[in-house]
Amino acid sequence: MPQAAIRQEEDDEFLSKATEQQQDISPQGAEEALVSVNAAPAEAIKKEPYYHYTVDTKDPDPWLIMHRTKIIIVIILLAVAVTGSILYKDFQLDEQTKAIVAAPQLNDLYYVDFRVIKNNLRPTEKFRMAKVSDITGNVVTINFSSYFYLQEHELNEAIRYAQLRFEKFFQEKRHNYTMVELQSLVASGAIVLARRPEGNMLDGNVVVPDSHFKSSSIFIPGKKENLAGLEYLKFAKMNEKATLALTKFQESAELGFAQGQVNLAQMYLNGTAVEKDLQKSLEWFKKASIQAYEPAILKYAIVCQQVDGCNIAEFYQELVQAGVNIEFTKQADIRATTKAFERALEEAKVKT
């Protein structure tokens, strides 16, 4: 038999059975079944409670009413804590600045607000960095950076990106300030921050040019003794070490080493391990100056202003007669000695 005929026969069989079942259901049974089906959802609806939600914007959350005071107190305490931490940090930086300026060391860095020092500046010329390049008695020599910065935090960026390691980052012109003048700059707000490197590093970056740490292997009489004196001088707070430093500088100076002579003069100038004597200090500065050692010439000019009867013009004349080129001192801020320098230079040119 074909498949289509088989399927038709099966359909007819199921259809006849469904018809027989439908005939067995009475009209009354059909109505009861319909009523039961329609009644089930109604009963389910009656069992579910009905809620009517309303939102009253004028009525705040009861939890907020109960804890409102506590929340306000917590917010106030947080604001006070944040403000206090900021003020305390500023206080620490101010104290750090005062301490560093009160006891300066070589390579100390100052953040300077130049608007306090000068008035005729461009809008973008606000902050500069300064570095302590020399200390002679109570006179501190600093060099300003060649660049101005618009905001204070940009000075930190200059350190972060190691701009200070370049030789020409700081100008060659020297500016001399007494300790009192530096402290007045701090009080006036010109020096807003002072920082002290560790070695040649600050914030993990080089702030002193690498060339400053290069040493020559050439033998020079007195150099070894001078280096030994510098090592002893690091522990100058101990009397024995300071005395050893003085001895080594004395040996170096007598051998004619210019740097040793300057260091010995510094010992007499500061009264370290020896009685303070400005005259002896000038003598050793002068001996180093005759060798055309520039730091000695600049230091002599500074100390000479503090000694009665010291004639800076005669000193310059002696240097010129000895063949020492003193043109570089024009870059130095020798202040009262500038006219004497020009006079000595003119007289020397006339004689030659």
C-alpha positions in Angstrom: 0.0 0.0 0.0 1.4 3.5 -0.8 2.6 5.7 2.1 0.0 8.4 1.4 -2.8 5.8 1.7 -1.3 4.5 5.0 -1.2 8.0 6.6 -4.7 8.7 5.4 -6.0 5.5 7.1 -4.2 6.4 10.4 -5.7 9.9 10.3 -9.2 8.5 9.8 -8.7 6.2 12.7 -7.7 9.0 15.1 -10.4 11.2 13.9 -13.1 8.6 14.5 -11.8 8.1 18.1 -11.9 11.9 18.8 -15.4 12.1 17.5 -16.5 9.3 19.7 -15.0 11.0 22.8 -16.6 14.3 22.0 -20.0 12.6 21.7 -19.5 11.0 25.1 -19.3 14.5 26.8 -22.7 15.9 27.8 -23.7 19.5 27.5 -23.9 19.9 31.2 -20.3 18.6 31.7 -19.0 21.0 29.1 -20.5 23.9 31.0 -19.0 22.8 34.3 -15.6 22.4 32.7 -15.9 25.9 31.2 -16.9 27.4 34.6 -14.0 25.8 36.4 -11.5 27.1 33.8 -12.9 30.7 34.1 -13.1 30.6 37.9 -9.4 29.6 38.5 -7.9 33.0 37.5 -10.5 34.9 39.5 -9.6 33.0 42.7 -5.9 33.5 42.1 -6.5 37.3 41.7 -8.4 37.4 44.9 -5.6 35.8 46.8 -3.0 38.3 45.6 -2.9 41.5 47.8 -3.1 44.8 46.0 -0.9 47.7 47.0 -1.2 51.3 46.0 2.2 53.1 46.0 2.5 56.8 46.4 5.7 59.0 46.5 5.8 61.9 48.8 8.8 64.1 48.0 8.3 66.3 51.0 8.7 63.4 53.4 12.5 62.5 53.7 14.0 59.1 54.4 13.5 58.3 58.1 17.1 56.9 58.2 18.4 60.2 57.1 16.4 62.0 59.8 17.8 59.7 62.5 21.5 60.0 61.4 21.5 63.4 59.9 23.6 64.9 62.7 26.1 62.1 62.5 26.5 62.5 58.8 27.1 66.2 59.1 29.7 65.6 61.8 31.5 63.0 59.7 31.6 65.4 56.7 32.9 68.2 58.8 35.6 66.0 60.3 36.7 64.8 56.9 37.0 68.4 55.6 39.0 69.4 58.7 41.3 66.4 58.4 42.0 67.1 54.7 42.6 70.8 55.3 44.8 70.1 58.4 47.0 67.7 56.4 47.5 70.2 53.7 48.3 73.0 56.1 50.7 70.7 58.1 52.5 69.7 54.9 52.9 73.4 54.0 54.2 74.1 57.5 56.7 71.3 57.2 58.0 72.7 53.9 58.3 76.1 55.4 60.3 74.8 58.3 62.5 72.8 55.9 63.1 75.9 53.8 64.1 78.0 56.9 66.4 75.3 58.1 68.2 74.8 54.8 68.6 78.6 54.2 69.9 79.1 57.8 72.7 76.5 57.2 73.4 76.5 53.5 75.5 73.9 51.7 76.8 73.6 48.2 74.3 72.6 45.5 71.3 73.6 47.7 68.3 74.5 45.4 66.0 77.4 45.9 62.6 77.9 44.3 62.5 81.7 43.7 59.4 83.7 42.9 61.0 86.5 40.8 57.9 88.6 41.0 58.8 89.6 44.5 62.3 90.6 43.4 61.5 92.4 40.1 58.5 94.2 38.8 59.1 94.6 35.1 58.6 90.9 34.2 56.7 89.4 31.4 53.5 87.5 32.3 55.2 84.1 31.8 58.2 85.1 33.8 57.4 84.1 37.4 59.6 81.4 38.9 63.2 80.5 38.6 65.5 78.0 40.3 68.7 79.0 42.1 71.6 76.9 43.1 74.2 77.6 45.8 77.5 77.5 44.0 79.8 78.9 46.7 79.9 79.8 50.4 82.5 82.3 51.6 82.1 83.0 55.3 78.6 84.5 55.7 78.3 85.3 52.0 76.4 82.7 49.9 76.9 82.8 46.1 74.0 81.5 44.0 73.4 81.1 40.3 69.9 81.5 38.8 68.5 79.2 36.1 68.5 80.4 32.5 64.8 79.7 32.2 61.7 81.2 33.8 58.7 79.0 34.7 55.1 79.9 34.7 54.1 77.8 37.7 55.9 76.5 40.8 55.3 72.8 40.1 57.2 73.2 36.8 60.4 73.5 38.9 59.7 70.0 40.2 59.2 68.8 36.6 62.6 70.3 35.7 64.2 68.1 38.4 62.0 65.1 37.4 63.2 65.3 33.7 66.9 65.8 34.8 67.2 69.2 33.2 69.6 70.4 35.9 72.3 68.0 34.8 73.1 70.2 31.7 75.9 72.6 32.2 74.1 75.7 30.9 70.9 75.2 32.9 72.2 77.7 35.4 73.7 81.1 34.3 77.3 81.9 34.8 76.6 85.1 36.5 77.1 84.9 40.3 74.9 86.7 42.8 76.2 87.1 46.4 73.9 87.3 49.3 74.6 87.5 53.0 72.9 85.2 55.4 70.6 88.0 56.6 69.7 88.8 53.0 68.8 85.2 52.2 66.6 85.0 55.3 64.9 88.2 54.3 64.1 86.7 50.9 62.5 83.7 52.7 60.5 86.1 54.9 59.3 88.2 51.9 58.2 85.1 50.0 60.8 85.4 47.3 62.3 82.0 48.2 59.2 79.8 48.4 61.0 76.4 48.8 64.5 75.2 49.5 65.6 71.6 48.8 68.9 69.8 49.5 70.2 67.0 47.2 71.7 63.9 48.5 75.0 63.6 46.8 74.1 64.6 43.2 70.6 63.2 43.3 67.2 64.6 44.2 63.9 62.7 43.7 65.9 60.0 42.0 67.3 62.3 39.3 70.7 63.9 38.7 70.7 67.6 39.7 74.5 68.2 39.6 76.3 67.9 36.2 78.3 64.7 36.0 81.4 66.7 35.1 81.6 68.0 38.7 82.4 64.5 39.9 85.1 63.7 37.3 88.6 63.5 38.6 91.9 63.4 36.8 94.5 60.7 37.4 97.4 63.1 36.7 99.7 63.5 39.7 99.6 67.0 41.1 101.6 67.9 44.3 99.2 68.6 47.1 96.1 67.1 45.4 96.1 63.9 47.5 96.5 65.9 50.7 93.6 68.2 49.7 91.3 65.2 49.0 92.2 63.7 52.3 91.4 66.9 54.0 88.0 67.1 52.3 87.1 63.6 53.5 88.1 64.6 57.1 86.0 67.8 56.7 82.9 65.7 56.2 83.1 64.8 59.9 84.1 68.3 61.0 81.7 68.1 63.9 84.2 65.8 65.6 87.2 67.9 66.8 89.8 65.3 65.9 88.6 65.0 62.3 88.5 68.8 61.9 92.1 69.0 63.2 93.2 66.4 60.8 91.4 68.2 57.9 93.3 71.4 58.9 96.6 69.5 58.9 96.0 68.0 55.4 94.9 71.4 54.0 98.1 72.9 55.5 100.2 70.3 53.8 98.4 70.8 50.5 98.7 74.6 50.6 102.4 74.5 51.4 102.9 72.3 48.3 101.3 75.0 46.2 98.0 73.3 45.4 95.5 76.1 44.7 92.4 74.3 45.9 94.2 73.3 49.1 95.1 76.9 49.7 91.5 77.9 49.3 90.3 75.2 51.6 92.9 76.3 54.2 91.7 79.9 53.8 88.2 78.7 54.4 89.2 77.1 57.6 90.7 80.4 58.9 87.6 82.2 57.6 85.1 80.0 59.4 87.3 79.4 62.5 87.1 75.6 62.0 89.7 73.8 64.2 91.6 77.1 64.4 91.1 80.6 65.6 89.2 82.7 63.1 91.7 85.0 61.3 90.5 87.0 58.3 94.0 88.3 57.5 95.5 84.8 57.2 92.5 83.8 55.1 93.2 86.7 52.7 96.8 85.6 52.5 96.0 82.1 51.4 93.3 83.3 49.0 95.8 85.7 47.4 98.4 82.9 46.9 95.7 80.8 45.1 94.6 83.9 43.1 98.1 84.4 41.8 97.8 81.0 40.2 94.7 82.2 38.3 92.4 80.1 40.4 89.0 81.8 39.8 87.2 80.8 43.0 90.1 82.2 45.0 89.9 85.6 43.3 86.1 85.8 43.8 86.4 84.8 47.5 89.2 87.3 48.1 87.0 90.1 46.8 84.2 89.0 49.1 86.3 88.7 52.2 88.2 92.0 51.4 85.0 93.9 52.0 84.9 92.6 55.5 88.4 93.6 56.5 89.4 97.2 57.3 92.3 98.5 55.2 91.9 95.9 52.5 92.4 97.6 49.1 90.8 95.6 46.4 92.1 97.8 43.6 95.7 97.0 44.6 94.8 93.3 44.6 93.5 93.5 41.0 96.5 95.4 39.9 98.8 92.7 41.3 96.8 90.1 39.4 97.0 91.9 36.2 100.7 92.5 36.6 101.1 88.8 37.3 99.4 88.0 34.0 96.2 86.8 35.5 93.1 87.3 33.3 90.4 88.8 35.5 87.8 89.5 32.8 85.7 86.7 34.1 84.9 88.7 37.3 82.5 90.8 35.3 80.1 87.9 35.6 80.4 88.0 39.3 78.2 90.2 41.6 81.1 91.8 43.5 79.0 94.9 44.0 81.2 97.5 45.7 84.3 96.2 44.1 83.1 96.6 40.5 84.5 100.2 40.2 87.8 99.1 41.7 88.0 96.3 39.2 87.4 98.6 36.3 89.9 101.1 37.6 92.6 98.5 38.0 91.9 97.1 34.6 92.2 100.5 32.9 95.4 101.3 34.8 96.9 97.9 33.8 96.0 98.6 30.1 97.6 102.0 30.3 100.8 100.6 31.7 101.0 97.9 29.0 
